[in-house]
Amino acid sequence: MSIREIKLNPRVTIATICFNSERTIEKTIRSVLSQDYLNIEYIIVDGKSTDGTMGVVEKYNSNISITISEKDSGPAEAQRKAVENSTGEYIMFLFADDWIPKNYISNAVRFLTSNKSDYVFGNNAFCDSFGKIVYTVYGDKNYAKKIKYTMPRINYTSIVSRLSIYHVSKMKDDEFKVAPDYDFLISIHNKGIVGKYCDQLTCYNQIGGNSHRKYFQGVRDVRNISIKHGANPVFAYAYYFERLVGHFCLNLLRFLNK
């Protein structure tokens, strides 16, 4: 690739974090390899899976830049390993039950370079085991108004960002196991790092991940993180109860519509 092509197509690292993901990771890998963008580095960080995950990964070794398979403390440590090994100007974390359309990275880079933002985020479409969309969470372009009190719709798994923001603040999960992404996002927000919403980006996620299975722990983490970063506890608890009521009403509607 020529210098001119590199300038037009800055390197993007896609990092897949996985553990015992034999059933879903192949779809993730295929979506990365199908990207129409020219300059992608692909890193897979596996937490020493005990199923057939690495057997699936090995089928695609020739198309994977770096593979790491060793025990870790969880997704946050795995993400730090990916950052340490990345040579991209931009990075996206695509987890082992997620997938993206083939023009996702090209659209994200085009948006980032034209809008001069630190990161871009889009929508998350949550799908059943057959790939059918159950519901979509649309990104919130006005996220800055509420990020101090609750996790806004930044949709972490849709983010493509400058690699450098992960050197400004590191992803940690030693204190908050379910919502370390909110701790990270509010930390970089407080340091002046700005994200922008792009409605052309949709990342697809299979229902059943950590945020679904541990929803209530997640909203408690969000409440405690906001207070940790200086939010008024009254507002933090208000958003906390709003999330609980909203979750109850949504599940009730789904039950009644069955």
C-alpha positions as CSV (number, residue, x, y, z in Angstrom):
1,M,0.0,0.0,0.0
2,S,1.4,3.4,-1.0
3,I,1.8,6.4,1.4
4,R,-1.1,8.1,-0.4
5,E,-3.3,5.0,0.1
6,I,-2.3,4.8,3.8
7,K,-3.3,8.4,4.3
8,L,-6.6,7.8,2.6
9,N,-7.1,4.5,4.4
10,P,-5.6,4.8,7.9
11,R,-5.1,1.4,9.6
12,V,-8.0,0.2,11.7
13,T,-7.6,-2.5,14.3
14,I,-10.6,-4.8,14.9
15,A,-10.2,-6.7,18.1
16,T,-12.4,-9.7,19.0
17,I,-12.5,-10.6,22.7
18,C,-13.7,-14.1,23.3
19,F,-14.0,-17.0,25.8
20,N,-15.8,-20.3,25.1
21,S,-17.4,-18.7,22.0
22,E,-17.4,-21.8,19.7
23,R,-21.0,-21.3,18.6
24,T,-20.9,-17.7,17.6
25,I,-17.3,-16.6,16.8
26,E,-17.2,-17.8,13.2
27,K,-20.0,-15.3,12.3
28,T,-18.0,-12.6,13.9
29,I,-14.8,-13.5,12.1
30,R,-16.5,-13.8,8.7
31,S,-18.0,-10.3,9.2
32,V,-14.5,-8.9,9.8
33,L,-13.0,-10.6,6.8
34,S,-15.8,-9.4,4.5
35,Q,-15.1,-5.7,5.2
36,D,-14.6,-3.6,2.0
37,Y,-12.1,-1.4,3.8
38,L,-8.5,-1.9,2.6
39,N,-6.4,-1.5,5.7
40,I,-7.5,-3.7,8.6
41,E,-5.5,-5.3,11.3
42,Y,-7.3,-8.2,13.0
43,I,-6.5,-9.2,16.6
44,I,-8.2,-12.0,18.5
45,V,-7.7,-12.2,22.3
46,D,-9.0,-15.4,23.8
47,G,-9.2,-16.1,27.5
48,K,-7.9,-19.6,27.2
49,S,-11.2,-21.2,26.1
50,T,-12.0,-24.8,27.0
51,D,-14.4,-25.5,24.2
52,G,-13.7,-25.5,20.4
53,T,-13.3,-21.7,20.1
54,M,-9.6,-21.9,19.1
55,G,-10.3,-24.6,16.6
56,V,-12.6,-22.2,14.8
57,V,-10.1,-19.4,15.0
58,E,-7.3,-21.6,13.6
59,K,-9.3,-22.1,10.4
60,Y,-8.8,-18.4,9.7
61,N,-5.2,-18.0,10.9
62,S,-3.9,-16.7,7.6
63,N,-6.3,-13.8,7.8
64,I,-5.7,-12.9,11.5
65,S,-2.8,-10.5,12.3
66,I,-2.3,-11.5,15.9
67,T,-3.9,-14.3,18.1
68,I,-3.5,-14.3,21.8
69,S,-4.9,-17.2,23.9
70,E,-4.1,-17.1,27.6
71,K,-5.9,-16.8,30.9
72,D,-7.1,-13.3,31.8
73,S,-9.3,-11.6,34.5
74,G,-12.1,-10.8,32.1
75,P,-13.0,-8.6,29.0
76,A,-11.3,-5.5,30.3
77,E,-7.9,-7.1,30.6
78,A,-8.4,-8.7,27.2
79,Q,-9.1,-5.3,25.7
80,R,-6.0,-3.9,27.3
81,K,-3.9,-6.6,25.7
82,A,-5.5,-5.8,22.3
83,V,-4.6,-2.1,22.7
84,E,-1.0,-3.0,23.7
85,N,-0.6,-5.0,20.5
86,S,-2.5,-2.7,18.1
87,T,-0.7,-0.8,15.4
88,G,-3.8,0.9,14.1
89,E,-4.7,4.6,14.1
90,Y,-8.3,3.5,15.0
91,I,-9.7,0.5,16.9
92,M,-13.0,-1.3,17.2
93,F,-13.9,-4.0,19.7
94,L,-16.1,-6.6,18.1
95,F,-17.0,-9.2,20.6
96,A,-17.5,-12.9,19.8
97,D,-21.3,-12.7,19.5
98,D,-21.4,-9.6,17.4
99,W,-21.1,-8.9,13.7
100,I,-21.1,-5.9,11.3
101,P,-22.1,-5.3,7.7
102,K,-19.3,-5.2,5.1
103,N,-19.2,-1.4,4.8
104,Y,-19.1,-0.7,8.5
105,I,-15.5,0.3,8.8
106,S,-15.3,2.3,5.6
107,N,-18.4,4.3,6.7
108,A,-16.9,4.8,10.2
109,V,-13.5,6.0,8.9
110,R,-15.2,8.3,6.4
111,F,-17.3,9.8,9.2
112,L,-14.3,10.1,11.6
113,T,-12.1,11.9,9.1
114,S,-14.7,14.3,8.0
115,N,-16.1,15.2,11.4
116,K,-12.7,15.2,13.3
117,S,-14.2,13.4,16.4
118,D,-12.3,11.1,18.8
119,Y,-14.8,8.3,18.3
120,V,-17.9,7.5,16.4
121,F,-20.8,5.3,17.6
122,G,-24.0,4.0,16.0
123,N,-26.9,1.7,16.8
124,N,-27.1,-1.8,18.3
125,A,-29.5,-4.3,16.8
126,F,-30.2,-7.2,19.1
127,C,-31.0,-10.5,17.4
128,D,-32.2,-13.9,18.4
129,S,-30.2,-17.1,17.7
130,F,-31.6,-17.1,14.1
131,G,-30.3,-13.6,13.4
132,K,-33.7,-12.0,13.4
133,I,-33.7,-8.5,14.9
134,V,-35.7,-8.4,18.2
135,Y,-35.2,-4.7,18.9
136,T,-32.7,-1.9,18.1
137,V,-31.1,0.6,20.5
138,Y,-30.5,3.8,18.6
139,G,-27.5,6.0,19.5
140,D,-28.1,9.3,21.3
141,K,-26.3,12.2,19.7
142,N,-27.1,14.3,22.8
143,Y,-25.4,11.8,25.1
144,A,-23.4,14.5,26.9
145,K,-26.5,15.8,28.6
146,K,-26.9,12.7,30.7
147,I,-23.6,10.8,30.8
148,K,-22.8,12.1,34.3
149,Y,-25.9,10.4,35.7
150,T,-26.5,7.3,33.7
151,M,-25.2,5.3,30.8
152,P,-26.5,7.0,27.7
153,R,-27.0,5.3,24.4
154,I,-23.4,5.5,23.2
155,N,-23.6,1.7,22.4
156,Y,-20.1,0.7,23.2
157,T,-20.0,-2.3,20.8
158,S,-20.7,0.0,17.9
159,I,-17.7,2.4,18.6
160,V,-14.8,3.0,16.3
161,S,-12.3,5.3,18.0
162,R,-8.8,6.7,17.9
163,L,-6.5,4.2,19.5
164,S,-5.1,7.0,21.5
165,I,-8.2,7.3,23.7
166,Y,-7.3,4.0,25.3
167,H,-4.0,5.5,26.5
168,V,-5.8,8.5,28.0
169,S,-7.9,6.1,30.2
170,K,-7.6,2.3,30.5
171,M,-10.5,-0.1,30.6
172,K,-10.8,-1.6,34.0
173,D,-13.2,-4.2,35.5
174,D,-11.7,-4.8,38.9
175,E,-14.4,-2.7,40.6
176,F,-17.3,-2.8,38.2
177,K,-17.7,-6.2,36.4
178,V,-20.8,-5.6,34.3
179,A,-20.5,-1.9,33.3
180,P,-16.7,-1.2,32.9
181,D,-17.6,0.5,29.5
182,Y,-19.5,3.2,31.3
183,D,-16.7,3.8,33.8
184,F,-14.3,4.2,30.8
185,L,-16.7,6.4,28.8
186,I,-17.4,8.8,31.6
187,S,-13.7,8.9,32.4
188,I,-12.7,10.0,28.9
189,H,-15.7,12.4,28.7
190,N,-14.4,14.1,31.8
191,K,-11.0,14.5,30.0
192,G,-12.6,16.3,27.0
193,I,-12.8,13.4,24.6
194,V,-15.8,13.8,22.3
195,G,-17.8,11.2,20.4
196,K,-20.3,11.7,17.6
197,Y,-23.3,9.6,16.5
198,C,-23.6,8.3,13.0
199,D,-27.0,6.8,12.0
200,Q,-25.4,4.8,9.1
201,L,-23.6,2.5,11.6
202,T,-25.4,-0.5,13.0
203,C,-23.6,-3.3,14.9
204,Y,-25.6,-6.6,15.4
205,N,-25.5,-8.3,18.7
206,Q,-26.8,-11.7,19.7
207,I,-29.1,-11.6,22.8
208,G,-27.7,-13.4,25.8
209,G,-24.5,-11.5,26.6
210,N,-23.3,-10.3,29.9
211,S,-25.4,-7.1,29.8
212,H,-28.6,-9.1,29.4
213,R,-27.9,-11.9,31.9
214,K,-26.7,-9.5,34.6
215,Y,-29.0,-6.5,33.9
216,F,-29.7,-5.6,37.5
217,Q,-26.1,-5.7,38.5
218,G,-25.3,-3.6,35.5
219,V,-27.7,-0.8,36.4
220,R,-26.4,-0.9,40.0
221,D,-22.8,-0.5,38.6
222,V,-23.9,2.4,36.5
223,R,-25.5,4.2,39.5
224,N,-22.3,3.6,41.6
225,I,-20.0,4.7,38.7
226,S,-21.8,8.0,38.2
227,I,-21.6,8.8,42.0
228,K,-17.9,7.8,41.9
229,H,-17.3,10.4,39.2
230,G,-19.0,13.2,41.1
231,A,-22.7,12.9,40.2
232,N,-25.3,14.1,42.6
233,P,-26.6,10.9,44.3
234,V,-30.2,12.1,44.0
235,F,-30.0,12.3,40.2
236,A,-28.0,9.0,40.0
237,Y,-30.7,7.2,42.0
238,A,-33.5,8.8,40.0
239,Y,-32.0,7.5,36.7
240,Y,-31.4,4.1,38.4
241,F,-35.1,3.7,39.3
242,E,-36.1,5.0,35.9
243,R,-34.1,2.2,34.3
244,L,-35.6,-0.4,36.5
245,V,-39.2,0.8,35.8
246,G,-38.5,1.0,32.1
247,H,-37.0,-2.5,32.0
248,F,-40.1,-3.9,33.8
249,C,-42.5,-2.2,31.4
250,L,-40.6,-3.4,28.4
251,N,-40.6,-7.0,29.5
252,L,-44.3,-6.7,30.4
253,L,-45.1,-5.5,26.9
254,R,-43.1,-8.3,25.4
255,F,-45.0,-10.8,27.5
256,L,-48.4,-9.4,26.6
257,N,-47.5,-9.4,22.9
258,K,-46.5,-13.0,22.8
